Amino acid sequence: MTRNTRRSSTDMPRESAKLGPALAGEHAEAPTIASLRREAEGCERCDLYKNATQLVFGEGPTDARVVLVGEQPGDREDLAGRPFVGPAGRLLDECMHEAGIDRSECYLTNAVKHFKFEPRGKRRLHSRPNAGEVQACAWWLGAEIDELRPEIVVALGATALMSLLGRGVGVTKNRGQFVPAPGGFSVLVTIHPSYLLSIRGRGDPEAERARFVDDLAKVAVRIG
C-alpha cells in the first residue's frame, strides 16, 4: 500500500472546533523522530515534569503504518522510560496479538508524556491529566504524527481521543469507528486497555476484552 505523502501545516485544515489540539494546534518541528525525542527530553511545557522520573516518548518503527495513542505513562513506564510496559501494556500486547497486529510494526505513544500521579504512602496512583496538560503535550503528539505519516491512528481512551479529535467525538458514541482526520489517515476509536483491568471482578470482563480485540482486528483488516 502506498504511504501517504506528508502534508505541511498549511495543507492541513486547522479547524479547532472539530479537531483536538494535536491536530488543530501548532506543534514542534524536527527533521526526524530521533531529533524530536531529543528535543522533548527537556520539556517543561507544563508542571508534570517536576515530579515525574523522566519523559516517556513514543517508540516504534519510523515507517509504522499504525500509531497507537494512550493517555499517559504509568508507574512502570515512568521508571523504565518506555511506553506500555506495565500491566495495561502487557494486556495490550496480548489483545493486539489476538487481533493479528504485530506490536513491533507499530508506533506506540501517549497524549501526555510525563506520569501524573498522587502519592499514597509508597505507591504512586495514576491521576488523569487535565485539559491544559493535554493541550501542552499536544505539541509533541502532533509532531510525532506529522513526522510518522501513519495510515491509522488508534485512540486508546478518552484522553487520547480528545487530544486528536476534540470533544465532538466520544468513546461511547464512536467506539469501533474509523474517523477521517487531516493528513490522509483515519482514527480508530476504542477504549484504553487499563479499563479492562479496572473491571476485573465485576461485569463481564471477558466480553469486554473480546470487544476490544474486535476493535483492534478492524485495524488488521485495514492494513491487510
N, CA and C atoms as a LAMMPS dump frame, in Angstrom:
ITEM: TIMESTEP
0
ITEM: NUMBER OF ATOMS
672
ITEM: BOX BOUNDS ff ff ff
-5.0000000000000000e+02 5.0000000000000000e+02
-5.0000000000000000e+02 5.0000000000000000e+02
-5.0000000000000000e+02 5.0000000000000000e+02
ITEM: ATOMS id mol type element x y z
1 1 1 N 0.846 -1.196 0
2 1 2 C 0 0 0
3 1 3 C 0.88 1.245 0
4 2 1 N 0.519 2.205 -0.845
5 2 2 C 1.301 3.427 -0.929
6 2 3 C 1.106 4.272 0.317
7 3 1 N 2.203 4.751 0.892
8 3 2 C 2.109 5.581 2.082
9 3 3 C 1.611 6.963 1.707
10 4 1 N 1.009 7.643 2.686
11 4 2 C 0.523 8.996 2.453
12 4 3 C 1.695 9.944 2.249
13 5 1 N 1.529 10.913 1.375
14 5 2 C 2.54 11.943 1.247
15 5 3 C 2.394 12.912 2.393
16 6 1 N 3.503 13.407 2.875
17 6 2 C 3.475 14.3 4.025
18 6 3 C 2.89 15.652 3.649
19 7 1 N 2.03 16.177 4.51
20 7 2 C 1.449 17.482 4.293
21 7 3 C 2.044 18.48 5.271
22 8 1 N 2.235 19.676 4.793
23 8 2 C 2.705 20.727 5.691
24 8 3 C 1.536 21.249 6.486
25 9 1 N 1.845 22.049 7.519
26 9 2 C 0.793 22.595 8.365
27 9 3 C -0.155 23.48 7.566
28 10 1 N 0.324 24.056 6.462
29 10 2 C -0.538 24.906 5.66
30 10 3 C -1.477 24.089 4.789
31 11 1 N -1.155 22.812 4.551
32 11 2 C -2.017 21.955 3.746
33 11 3 C -3.147 21.35 4.562
34 12 1 N -2.953 21.23 5.873
35 12 2 C -3.91 20.557 6.733
36 12 3 C -4.884 21.562 7.34
37 13 1 N -6.195 21.316 7.244
38 13 2 C -7.142 22.22 7.856
39 13 3 C -6.971 22.25 9.359
40 14 1 N -7.027 23.433 9.947
41 14 2 C -6.834 23.594 11.378
42 14 3 C -8.127 24.115 12.001
43 15 1 N -9.178 23.305 11.975
44 15 2 C -10.463 23.718 12.499
45 15 3 C -10.542 23.277 13.951
46 16 1 N -10.166 24.159 14.853
47 16 2 C -10.05 23.796 16.259
48 16 3 C -11.362 23.333 16.851
49 17 1 N -12.509 23.76 16.274
50 17 2 C -13.795 23.351 16.811
51 17 3 C -14.089 21.887 16.503
52 18 1 N -13.421 21.333 15.478
53 18 2 C -13.694 19.969 15.055
54 18 3 C -12.555 19.018 15.383
55 19 1 N -11.389 19.531 15.691
56 19 2 C -10.23 18.701 15.938
57 19 3 C -9.653 18.986 17.316
58 20 1 N -8.868 18.023 17.814
59 20 2 C -8.191 18.234 19.076
60 20 3 C -6.892 18.988 18.894
61 21 1 N -6.233 19.339 19.98
62 21 2 C -5.029 20.174 19.897
63 21 3 C -3.866 19.526 19.17
64 22 1 N -3.782 18.205 19.175
65 22 2 C -2.668 17.554 18.479
66 22 3 C -2.751 17.737 16.971
67 23 1 N -3.963 17.884 16.446
68 23 2 C -4.143 18.028 15.004
69 23 3 C -4.52 19.445 14.592
70 24 1 N -5.123 20.215 15.495
71 24 2 C -5.581 21.559 15.146
72 24 3 C -4.596 22.646 15.54
73 25 1 N -3.739 22.363 16.512
74 25 2 C -2.853 23.392 17.029
75 25 3 C -1.463 23.347 16.429
76 26 1 N -0.652 24.283 16.839
77 26 2 C 0.759 24.285 16.436
78 26 3 C 1.485 23.152 17.146
79 27 1 N 2.546 22.66 16.534
80 27 2 C 3.324 21.61 17.191
81 27 3 C 4.794 21.748 16.828
82 28 1 N 5.602 20.971 17.514
83 28 2 C 7.048 21.023 17.292
84 28 3 C 7.385 20.596 15.869
85 29 1 N 8.536 21.036 15.431
86 29 2 C 9.026 20.616 14.118
87 29 3 C 10.447 20.087 14.279
88 30 1 N 10.694 18.942 13.684
89 30 2 C 12.022 18.333 13.735
90 30 3 C 12.184 17.466 12.496
91 31 1 N 13.413 17.29 12.012
92 31 2 C 13.625 16.521 10.781
93 31 3 C 13.408 15.023 10.938
94 32 1 N 13.538 14.503 12.16
95 32 2 C 13.374 13.074 12.402
96 32 3 C 12.72 12.848 13.754
97 33 1 N 12.198 11.641 13.951
98 33 2 C 11.637 11.271 15.252
99 33 3 C 12.725 11.292 16.32
100 34 1 N 13.933 10.863 15.961
101 34 2 C 15.025 10.843 16.928
102 34 3 C 15.351 12.248 17.424
103 35 1 N 15.399 13.202 16.518
104 35 2 C 15.689 14.577 16.929
105 35 3 C 14.533 15.177 17.698
106 36 1 N 13.317 14.776 17.365
107 36 2 C 12.144 15.238 18.111
108 36 3 C 12.194 14.712 19.547
109 37 1 N 12.574 13.449 19.688
110 37 2 C 12.714 12.864 21.03
111 37 3 C 13.749 13.62 21.86
112 38 1 N 14.876 13.931 21.255
113 38 2 C 15.921 14.66 21.977
114 38 3 C 15.424 16.037 22.412
115 39 1 N 14.683 16.678 21.539
116 39 2 C 14.137 17.992 21.866
117 39 3 C 13.137 17.895 23.022
118 40 1 N 12.331 16.829 23.022
119 40 2 C 11.298 16.668 24.047
120 40 3 C 11.874 16.346 25.421
121 41 1 N 13.077 15.803 25.481
122 41 2 C 13.658 15.395 26.761
123 41 3 C 13.698 16.537 27.772
124 42 1 N 13.854 17.746 27.305
125 42 2 C 13.921 18.884 28.225
126 42 3 C 12.606 19.626 28.367
127 43 1 N 11.494 18.965 28.043
128 43 2 C 10.2 19.643 28.017
129 43 3 C 9.773 20.131 29.405
130 44 1 N 9.385 21.403 29.452
131 44 2 C 8.82 21.999 30.663
132 44 3 C 7.553 22.779 30.305
133 45 1 N 6.811 22.276 29.332
134 45 2 C 5.631 22.978 28.853
135 45 3 C 4.486 22.968 29.865
136 46 1 N 4.488 22.019 30.776
137 46 2 C 3.557 22.019 31.902
138 46 3 C 4.33 21.564 33.131
139 47 1 N 3.687 21.508 34.286
140 47 2 C 4.4 21.217 35.532
141 47 3 C 4.623 19.728 35.798
142 48 1 N 4.128 18.847 34.953
143 48 2 C 4.227 17.415 35.24
144 48 3 C 5.67 16.921 35.277
145 49 1 N 6.563 17.589 34.585
146 49 2 C 7.967 17.164 34.56
147 49 3 C 8.612 17.251 35.943
148 50 1 N 8.047 18.078 36.821
149 50 2 C 8.679 18.33 38.118
150 50 3 C 8.694 17.098 39.018
151 51 1 N 7.684 16.254 38.909
152 51 2 C 7.586 15.094 39.795
153 51 3 C 7.825 13.764 39.09
154 52 1 N 7.726 13.752 37.771
155 52 2 C 7.953 12.513 37.038
156 52 3 C 9.433 12.146 37.032
157 53 1 N 9.727 10.863 36.919
158 53 2 C 11.114 10.406 36.846
159 53 3 C 11.772 10.867 35.555
160 54 1 N 11.021 10.767 34.469
161 54 2 C 11.57 11.11 33.159
162 54 3 C 10.429 11.231 32.155
163 55 1 N 10.705 11.862 31.049
164 55 2 C 9.757 11.91 29.95
165 55 3 C 9.712 10.545 29.271
166 56 1 N 8.525 10.109 28.922
167 56 2 C 8.356 8.834 28.222
168 56 3 C 7.85 9.143 26.819
169 57 1 N 8.739 9.085 25.859
170 57 2 C 8.397 9.409 24.483
171 57 3 C 7.878 8.152 23.791
172 58 1 N 7.33 8.315 22.59
173 58 2 C 6.865 7.175 21.829
174 58 3 C 8.008 6.328 21.314
175 59 1 N 7.682 5.097 20.933
176 59 2 C 8.693 4.219 20.362
177 59 3 C 8.064 3.3 19.326
178 60 1 N 8.9 2.91 18.372
179 60 2 C 8.448 2.033 17.305
180 60 3 C 9.099 2.437 16.002
181 61 1 N 8.869 1.676 14.944
182 61 2 C 9.492 1.974 13.645
183 61 3 C 8.999 3.302 13.076
184 62 1 N 9.879 4.023 12.444
185 62 2 C 9.519 5.327 11.888
186 62 3 C 8.705 5.207 10.607
187 63 1 N 8.579 3.995 10.072
188 63 2 C 7.727 3.784 8.907
189 63 3 C 6.453 3.022 9.285
190 64 1 N 6.095 3.079 10.568
191 64 2 C 4.911 2.362 11.048
192 64 3 C 3.656 2.847 10.341
193 65 1 N 2.826 1.92 9.921
194 65 2 C 1.554 2.276 9.299
195 65 3 C 0.486 2.549 10.352
196 66 1 N 0.723 2.06 11.566
197 66 2 C -0.25 2.204 12.649
198 66 3 C 0.414 2.849 13.858
199 67 1 N -0.236 3.868 14.394
200 67 2 C 0.202 4.523 15.624
201 67 3 C -0.888 4.325 16.674
202 68 1 N -0.507 3.855 17.851
203 68 2 C -1.445 3.72 18.956
204 68 3 C -1.138 4.792 19.991
205 69 1 N -2.17 5.524 20.405
206 69 2 C -2.008 6.638 21.334
207 69 3 C -2.798 6.352 22.609
208 70 1 N -2.1 6.31 23.74
209 70 2 C -2.754 6.14 25.027
210 70 3 C -2.886 7.466 25.756
211 71 1 N -3.157 7.392 27.046
212 71 2 C -3.356 8.611 27.828
213 71 3 C -2.036 9.205 28.298
214 72 1 N -1.316 8.461 29.134
215 72 2 C -0.063 8.922 29.72
216 72 3 C 0.704 7.706 30.215
217 73 1 N 2.003 7.84 30.461
218 73 2 C 2.739 6.72 31.051
219 73 3 C 2.258 6.449 32.469
220 74 1 N 2.334 5.186 32.871
221 74 2 C 2.018 4.814 34.241
222 74 3 C 3.286 4.7 35.075
223 75 1 N 3.16 4.11 36.247
224 75 2 C 4.291 3.994 37.162
225 75 3 C 5.446 3.207 36.533
226 76 1 N 5.141 2.061 35.928
227 76 2 C 6.191 1.226 35.325
228 76 3 C 6.857 1.944 34.152
229 77 1 N 6.038 2.606 33.353
230 77 2 C 6.572 3.32 32.194
231 77 3 C 7.457 4.487 32.623
232 78 1 N 7.036 5.178 33.682
233 78 2 C 7.809 6.305 34.195
234 78 3 C 9.192 5.857 34.651
235 79 1 N 9.278 4.702 35.27
236 79 2 C 10.56 4.192 35.757
237 79 3 C 11.418 3.638 34.617
238 80 1 N 10.759 2.986 33.647
239 80 2 C 11.502 2.355 32.542
240 80 3 C 11.825 3.334 31.418
241 81 1 N 11.051 4.412 31.305
242 81 2 C 11.256 5.352 30.212
243 81 3 C 10.738 4.85 28.882
244 82 1 N 9.796 3.89 28.924
245 82 2 C 9.237 3.315 27.698
246 82 3 C 7.719 3.23 27.833
247 83 1 N 6.983 3.416 26.728
248 83 2 C 5.52 3.349 26.805
249 83 3 C 4.991 1.921 26.83
250 84 1 N 3.888 1.721 27.519
251 84 2 C 3.14 0.468 27.518
252 84 3 C 3.982 -0.749 27.903
253 85 1 N 4.659 -0.656 29.04
254 85 2 C 5.424 -1.791 29.546
255 85 3 C 4.875 -2.287 30.88
256 86 1 N 3.824 -1.644 31.41
257 86 2 C 3.207 -2.054 32.66
258 86 3 C 2.086 -3.047 32.414
259 87 1 N 1.223 -3.271 33.411
260 87 2 C 0.126 -4.24 33.278
261 87 3 C -0.791 -3.956 32.085
262 88 1 N -1.175 -2.688 31.878
263 88 2 C -2.039 -2.363 30.741
264 88 3 C -1.319 -2.609 29.421
265 89 1 N -0.022 -2.343 29.394
266 89 2 C 0.756 -2.589 28.188
267 89 3 C 0.86 -4.065 27.853
268 90 1 N 1.031 -4.878 28.877
269 90 2 C 1.098 -6.321 28.628
270 90 3 C -0.244 -6.842 28.117
271 91 1 N -1.33 -6.322 28.67
272 91 2 C -2.65 -6.716 28.193
273 91 3 C -2.872 -6.246 26.761
274 92 1 N -2.402 -5.048 26.454
275 92 2 C -2.497 -4.553 25.086
276 92 3 C -1.732 -5.468 24.129
277 93 1 N -0.545 -5.895 24.52
278 93 2 C 0.239 -6.815 23.687
279 93 3 C -0.566 -8.08 23.372
280 94 1 N -1.192 -8.646 24.397
281 94 2 C -1.966 -9.873 24.217
282 94 3 C -3.133 -9.655 23.262
283 95 1 N -3.839 -8.549 23.454
284 95 2 C -5.013 -8.27 22.62
285 95 3 C -4.606 -7.948 21.184
286 96 1 N -3.489 -7.243 21.007
287 96 2 C -3.002 -6.97 19.657
288 96 3 C -2.645 -8.273 18.956
289 97 1 N -1.996 -9.176 19.681
290 97 2 C -1.629 -10.466 19.099
291 97 3 C -2.876 -11.234 18.672
292 98 1 N -3.896 -11.254 19.536
293 98 2 C -5.141 -11.956 19.217
294 98 3 C -5.83 -11.327 18.012
295 99 1 N -5.658 -10.022 17.842
296 99 2 C -6.29 -9.312 16.737
297 99 3 C -5.501 -9.42 15.438
298 100 1 N -4.301 -9.975 15.505
299 100 2 C -3.489 -10.125 14.301
300 100 3 C -2.62 -8.927 13.996
301 101 1 N -2.259 -8.172 15.036
302 101 2 C -1.403 -6.999 14.863
303 101 3 C -0.075 -7.254 15.555
304 102 1 N 1.005 -6.995 14.863
305 102 2 C 2.351 -7.162 15.409
306 102 3 C 2.784 -5.852 16.057
307 103 1 N 2.954 -5.862 17.382
308 103 2 C 3.343 -4.635 18.074
309 103 3 C 4.66 -4.078 17.531
310 104 1 N 5.571 -4.929 17.151
311 104 2 C 6.877 -4.469 16.697
312 104 3 C 6.784 -3.646 15.409
313 105 1 N 5.655 -3.733 14.719
314 105 2 C 5.464 -2.98 13.487
315 105 3 C 4.672 -1.697 13.708
316 106 1 N 4.298 -1.429 14.967
317 106 2 C 3.502 -0.257 15.301
318 106 3 C 4.323 0.737 16.123
319 107 1 N 3.881 1.965 16.124
320 107 2 C 4.485 3.012 16.948
321 107 3 C 3.515 3.297 18.081
322 108 1 N 4.006 3.222 19.328
323 108 2 C 3.168 3.439 20.495
324 108 3 C 3.605 4.688 21.234
325 109 1 N 2.648 5.503 21.609
326 109 2 C 2.949 6.741 22.308
327 109 3 C 1.776 7.126 23.193
328 110 1 N 1.864 8.289 23.832
329 110 2 C 0.797 8.772 24.708
330 110 3 C 0.486 10.225 24.419
331 111 1 N -0.728 10.623 24.755
332 111 2 C -1.125 12.019 24.596
333 111 3 C -0.316 12.922 25.51
334 112 1 N 0.022 12.42 26.701
335 112 2 C 0.827 13.152 27.689
336 112 3 C 2.07 12.326 27.982
337 113 1 N 3.227 12.96 28.005
338 113 2 C 4.493 12.225 28.059
339 113 3 C 5.089 12.077 29.463
340 114 1 N 4.536 12.752 30.469
341 114 2 C 5.018 12.604 31.842
342 114 3 C 3.931 11.958 32.707
343 115 1 N 4.347 11.187 33.678
344 115 2 C 3.447 10.48 34.587
345 115 3 C 2.862 11.446 35.614
346 116 1 N 1.529 11.544 35.622
347 116 2 C 0.833 12.356 36.621
348 116 3 C 0.269 11.419 37.678
349 117 1 N 0.586 11.674 38.924
350 117 2 C 0.179 10.736 39.974
351 117 3 C -0.085 11.468 41.288
352 118 1 N -0.745 10.738 42.21
353 118 2 C -0.933 11.184 43.579
354 118 3 C -0.235 10.179 44.493
355 119 1 N 0.645 10.628 45.375
356 119 2 C 1.327 9.687 46.267
357 119 3 C 0.375 9.126 47.319
358 120 1 N 0.455 7.819 47.563
359 120 2 C -0.3 7.147 48.613
360 120 3 C 0.668 6.246 49.361
361 121 1 N 1.316 6.803 50.368
362 121 2 C 2.368 6.059 51.048
363 121 3 C 3.526 5.848 50.094
364 122 1 N 3.879 4.577 49.872
365 122 2 C 4.963 4.261 48.952
366 122 3 C 4.471 4.091 47.515
367 123 1 N 3.154 4.152 47.333
368 123 2 C 2.582 3.944 45.998
369 123 3 C 2.354 5.276 45.299
370 124 1 N 2.34 5.222 43.989
371 124 2 C 2.017 6.387 43.168
372 124 3 C 0.797 6.03 42.328
373 125 1 N -0.321 6.662 42.622
374 125 2 C -1.564 6.329 41.957
375 125 3 C -1.813 7.273 40.78
376 126 1 N -2.194 6.687 39.673
377 126 2 C -2.494 7.423 38.448
378 126 3 C -3.487 8.55 38.702
379 127 1 N -3.222 9.698 38.137
380 127 2 C -4.135 10.837 38.181
381 127 3 C -4.334 11.319 36.747
382 128 1 N -5.563 11.482 36.345
383 128 2 C -5.863 11.801 34.947
384 128 3 C -5.368 13.202 34.583
385 129 1 N -4.696 13.35 33.462
386 129 2 C -4.243 14.677 33.03
387 129 3 C -5.428 15.607 32.767
388 130 1 N -5.245 16.884 33.064
389 130 2 C -6.319 17.834 32.786
390 130 3 C -6.169 18.39 31.364
391 131 1 N -7.143 19.213 30.973
392 131 2 C -7.171 19.723 29.604
393 131 3 C -5.941 20.555 29.272
394 132 1 N -5.467 21.323 30.229
395 132 2 C -4.291 22.143 29.993
396 132 3 C -3.049 21.314 29.752
397 133 1 N -2.909 20.222 30.49
398 133 2 C -1.755 19.345 30.316
399 133 3 C -1.816 18.611 28.981
400 134 1 N -3.009 18.2 28.585
401 134 2 C -3.181 17.563 27.276
402 134 3 C -2.855 18.56 26.16
403 135 1 N -3.323 19.793 26.331
404 135 2 C -3.049 20.839 25.353
405 135 3 C -1.549 21.085 25.219
406 136 1 N -0.86 21.176 26.353
407 136 2 C 0.578 21.446 26.328
408 136 3 C 1.346 20.329 25.625
409 137 1 N 0.956 19.091 25.894
410 137 2 C 1.71 17.961 25.336
411 137 3 C 1.306 17.624 23.912
412 138 1 N 0.204 18.202 23.44
413 138 2 C -0.173 18.022 22.047
414 138 3 C 0.899 18.571 21.111
415 139 1 N 1.732 19.458 21.64
416 139 2 C 2.883 19.996 20.898
417 139 3 C 3.771 18.861 20.383
418 140 1 N 3.915 17.809 21.19
419 140 2 C 4.765 16.671 20.814
420 140 3 C 3.99 15.616 20.036
421 141 1 N 2.763 15.313 20.459
422 141 2 C 1.98 14.285 19.773
423 141 3 C 1.698 14.688 18.325
424 142 1 N 1.328 15.943 18.117
425 142 2 C 1.094 16.4 16.754
426 142 3 C 2.324 16.266 15.888
427 143 1 N 3.49 16.533 16.471
428 143 2 C 4.742 16.417 15.72
429 143 3 C 5.062 14.961 15.394
430 144 1 N 4.808 14.071 16.357
431 144 2 C 5.045 12.647 16.095
432 144 3 C 4.209 12.172 14.904
433 145 1 N 2.933 12.494 14.924
434 145 2 C 2.037 12.047 13.855
435 145 3 C 2.423 12.673 12.521
436 146 1 N 2.775 13.936 12.537
437 146 2 C 3.16 14.621 11.304
438 146 3 C 4.42 14.007 10.705
439 147 1 N 5.345 13.597 11.565
440 147 2 C 6.588 13.002 11.092
441 147 3 C 6.385 11.557 10.619
442 148 1 N 5.544 10.802 11.319
443 148 2 C 5.366 9.382 11.018
444 148 3 C 4.493 9.137 9.786
445 149 1 N 3.515 9.997 9.551
446 149 2 C 2.602 9.848 8.414
447 149 3 C 1.931 8.473 8.39
448 150 1 N 1.252 8.077 9.465
449 150 2 C 0.636 6.753 9.508
450 150 3 C -0.611 6.67 8.639
451 151 1 N -1.085 5.452 8.447
452 151 2 C -2.359 5.24 7.773
453 151 3 C -3.505 5.214 8.774
454 152 1 N -3.216 4.697 9.984
455 152 2 C -4.239 4.589 11.021
456 152 3 C -3.637 5.03 12.349
457 153 1 N -4.399 5.814 13.093
458 153 2 C -4.043 6.151 14.473
459 153 3 C -5.136 5.579 15.361
460 154 1 N -4.759 4.783 16.335
461 154 2 C -5.716 4.193 17.268
462 154 3 C -5.759 5.048 18.529
463 155 1 N -6.919 5.618 18.818
464 155 2 C -7.101 6.408 20.031
465 155 3 C -7.563 5.489 21.15
466 156 1 N -6.665 5.229 22.088
467 156 2 C -6.95 4.333 23.202
468 156 3 C -7.506 5.153 24.374
469 157 1 N -8.809 5.316 24.41
470 157 2 C -9.433 6.009 25.524
471 157 3 C -9.718 7.475 25.261
472 158 1 N -10.412 8.082 26.24
473 158 2 C -10.965 9.423 26.075
474 158 3 C -9.901 10.511 25.966
475 159 1 N -8.829 10.402 26.742
476 159 2 C -7.809 11.455 26.704
477 159 3 C -7.114 11.504 25.354
478 160 1 N -6.734 10.351 24.831
479 160 2 C -6.11 10.3 23.509
480 160 3 C -7.068 10.82 22.446
481 161 1 N -8.334 10.424 22.554
482 161 2 C -9.321 10.835 21.57
483 161 3 C -9.53 12.344 21.601
484 162 1 N -9.597 12.921 22.797
485 162 2 C -9.771 14.363 22.904
486 162 3 C -8.587 15.111 22.326
487 163 1 N -7.377 14.614 22.566
488 163 2 C -6.193 15.263 22.024
489 163 3 C -6.194 15.244 20.505
490 164 1 N -6.705 14.172 19.928
491 164 2 C -6.692 14.023 18.478
492 164 3 C -7.88 14.695 17.79
493 165 1 N -9.078 14.435 18.291
494 165 2 C -10.288 14.844 17.572
495 165 3 C -11.191 15.791 18.34
496 166 1 N -10.784 16.222 19.528
497 166 2 C -11.591 17.166 20.276
498 166 3 C -12.766 16.505 20.978
499 167 1 N -13.685 17.329 21.447
500 167 2 C -14.785 16.836 22.268
501 167 3 C -16.021 16.446 21.464
502 168 1 N -15.969 16.622 20.148
503 168 2 C -17.119 16.268 19.333
504 168 3 C -17.228 14.78 19.056
505 169 1 N -16.191 14.028 19.371
506 169 2 C -16.165 12.579 19.182
507 169 3 C -15.996 11.937 20.545
508 170 1 N -16.747 10.876 20.824
509 170 2 C -16.674 10.238 22.131
510 170 3 C -16.425 8.751 22.039
511 171 1 N -15.812 8.181 23.068
512 171 2 C -15.516 6.751 23.047
513 171 3 C -16.796 5.933 23
514 172 1 N -17.769 6.273 23.841
515 172 2 C -19.021 5.509 23.869
516 172 3 C -19.782 5.649 22.555
517 173 1 N -19.861 6.864 22.047
518 173 2 C -20.642 7.139 20.838
519 173 3 C -19.989 6.595 19.582
520 174 1 N -18.677 6.663 19.511
521 174 2 C -17.98 6.352 18.257
522 174 3 C -17.074 5.138 18.324
523 175 1 N -17.156 4.386 19.383
524 175 2 C -16.262 3.239 19.542
525 175 3 C -16.358 2.276 18.356
526 176 1 N -15.196 1.822 17.899
527 176 2 C -15.132 0.885 16.794
528 176 3 C -15.224 1.529 15.426
529 177 1 N -15.36 2.847 15.385
530 177 2 C -15.479 3.56 14.115
531 177 3 C -14.138 4.151 13.691
532 178 1 N -13.947 4.273 12.389
533 178 2 C -12.813 4.992 11.823
534 178 3 C -13.273 6.402 11.481
535 179 1 N -12.607 7.377 12.049
536 179 2 C -12.955 8.774 11.811
537 179 3 C -11.87 9.398 10.944
538 180 1 N -12.208 9.927 9.776
539 180 2 C -11.198 10.561 8.913
540 180 3 C -10.566 11.764 9.606
541 181 1 N -9.265 11.939 9.403
542 181 2 C -8.539 13.051 10.006
543 181 3 C -7.692 13.742 8.944
544 182 1 N -7.287 14.982 9.181
545 182 2 C -6.406 15.67 8.23
546 182 3 C -5.096 14.901 8.056
547 183 1 N -4.546 14.947 6.869
548 183 2 C -3.286 14.262 6.617
549 183 3 C -3.464 12.92 5.957
550 184 1 N -4.732 12.526 5.707
551 184 2 C -4.976 11.301 4.964
552 184 3 C -5.043 10.039 5.79
553 185 1 N -5.055 10.138 7.12
554 185 2 C -5.174 8.94 7.942
555 185 3 C -6.529 8.913 8.627
556 186 1 N -6.85 7.764 9.227
557 186 2 C -8.094 7.606 9.97
558 186 3 C -7.778 7.308 11.426
559 187 1 N -8.668 7.729 12.308
560 187 2 C -8.525 7.462 13.736
561 187 3 C -9.549 6.411 14.143
562 188 1 N -9.069 5.291 14.669
563 188 2 C -9.965 4.279 15.219
564 188 3 C -10.224 4.6 16.681
565 189 1 N -11.485 4.64 17.052
566 189 2 C -11.884 4.98 18.418
567 189 3 C -12.101 3.704 19.222
568 190 1 N -11.43 3.594 20.368
569 190 2 C -11.652 2.447 21.247
570 190 3 C -11.265 2.806 22.68
571 191 1 N -11.333 1.839 23.566
572 191 2 C -11.022 2.049 24.979
573 191 3 C -9.517 1.954 25.222
574 192 1 N -9.112 2.383 26.402
575 192 2 C -7.74 2.136 26.86
576 192 3 C -7.717 0.771 27.537
577 193 1 N -6.678 -0.035 27.338
578 193 2 C -6.651 -1.371 27.954
579 193 3 C -6.715 -1.35 29.475
580 194 1 N -6.364 -0.239 30.108
581 194 2 C -6.469 -0.166 31.565
582 194 3 C -7.908 -0.326 32.031
583 195 1 N -8.867 0.001 31.166
584 195 2 C -10.28 -0.183 31.51
585 195 3 C -10.573 -1.657 31.767
586 196 1 N -9.973 -2.523 30.986
587 196 2 C -10.198 -3.958 31.161
588 196 3 C -9.657 -4.443 32.505
589 197 1 N -8.572 -3.831 32.955
590 197 2 C -8.032 -4.185 34.272
591 197 3 C -8.93 -3.677 35.387
592 198 1 N -9.548 -2.524 35.179
593 198 2 C -10.362 -1.906 36.236
594 198 3 C -11.68 -2.62 36.468
595 199 1 N -12.165 -3.413 35.485
596 199 2 C -13.465 -4.065 35.652
597 199 3 C -13.343 -5.536 36.047
598 200 1 N -12.129 -5.985 36.319
599 200 2 C -11.977 -7.378 36.766
600 200 3 C -12.736 -7.583 38.069
601 201 1 N -13.473 -8.67 38.131
602 201 2 C -14.244 -8.952 39.338
603 201 3 C -15.645 -8.386 39.303
604 202 1 N -15.996 -7.677 38.243
605 202 2 C -17.361 -7.149 38.117
606 202 3 C -17.725 -7.083 36.643
607 203 1 N -19 -7.085 36.363
608 203 2 C -19.437 -7.041 34.975
609 203 3 C -19.032 -8.302 34.224
610 204 1 N -18.689 -8.142 32.97
611 204 2 C -18.287 -9.269 32.124
612 204 3 C -16.97 -8.913 31.446
613 205 1 N -15.852 -9.037 32.184
614 205 2 C -14.562 -8.615 31.624
615 205 3 C -14.158 -9.381 30.375
616 206 1 N -14.53 -10.651 30.284
617 206 2 C -14.159 -11.433 29.107
618 206 3 C -14.861 -10.916 27.852
619 207 1 N -16.122 -10.523 27.997
620 207 2 C -16.848 -9.967 26.86
621 207 3 C -16.263 -8.622 26.448
622 208 1 N -15.874 -7.816 27.434
623 208 2 C -15.268 -6.522 27.13
624 208 3 C -13.912 -6.688 26.457
625 209 1 N -13.177 -7.674 26.909
626 209 2 C -11.876 -7.944 26.27
627 209 3 C -12.074 -8.374 24.821
628 210 1 N -13.058 -9.254 24.594
629 210 2 C -13.33 -9.711 23.23
630 210 3 C -13.751 -8.551 22.337
631 211 1 N -14.509 -7.618 22.901
632 211 2 C -14.926 -6.452 22.118
633 211 3 C -13.72 -5.576 21.771
634 212 1 N -12.796 -5.44 22.702
635 212 2 C -11.585 -4.665 22.439
636 212 3 C -10.756 -5.325 21.34
637 213 1 N -10.625 -6.646 21.4
638 213 2 C -9.894 -7.371 20.355
639 213 3 C -10.58 -7.17 19.009
640 214 1 N -11.909 -7.18 19.004
641 214 2 C -12.648 -6.951 17.758
642 214 3 C -12.348 -5.558 17.196
643 215 1 N -12.264 -4.556 18.094
644 215 2 C -11.913 -3.197 17.646
645 215 3 C -10.56 -3.205 16.957
646 216 1 N -9.567 -3.815 17.603
647 216 2 C -8.221 -3.842 17.063
648 216 3 C -8.148 -4.655 15.765
649 217 1 N -8.967 -5.679 15.67
650 217 2 C -8.966 -6.519 14.474
651 217 3 C -9.372 -5.715 13.232
652 218 1 N -10.154 -4.656 13.429
653 218 2 C -10.525 -3.808 12.3
654 218 3 C -9.305 -3.133 11.701
655 219 1 N -8.335 -2.855 12.546
656 219 2 C -7.083 -2.287 12.063
657 219 3 C -6.338 -3.311 11.216
658 220 1 N -6.278 -4.542 11.714
659 220 2 C -5.585 -5.591 10.97
660 220 3 C -6.193 -5.788 9.588
661 221 1 N -7.52 -5.693 9.511
662 221 2 C -8.191 -5.838 8.214
663 221 3 C -7.832 -4.677 7.303
664 222 1 N -7.797 -3.472 7.848
665 222 2 C -7.495 -2.286 7.047
666 222 3 C -6.088 -2.331 6.437
667 223 1 N -5.122 -2.77 7.24
668 223 2 C -3.746 -2.747 6.745
669 223 3 C -3.384 -4.011 5.985
670 224 1 N -4.292 -4.96 5.999
671 224 2 C -4.122 -6.175 5.181
672 224 3 C -3.029 -7.066 5.668
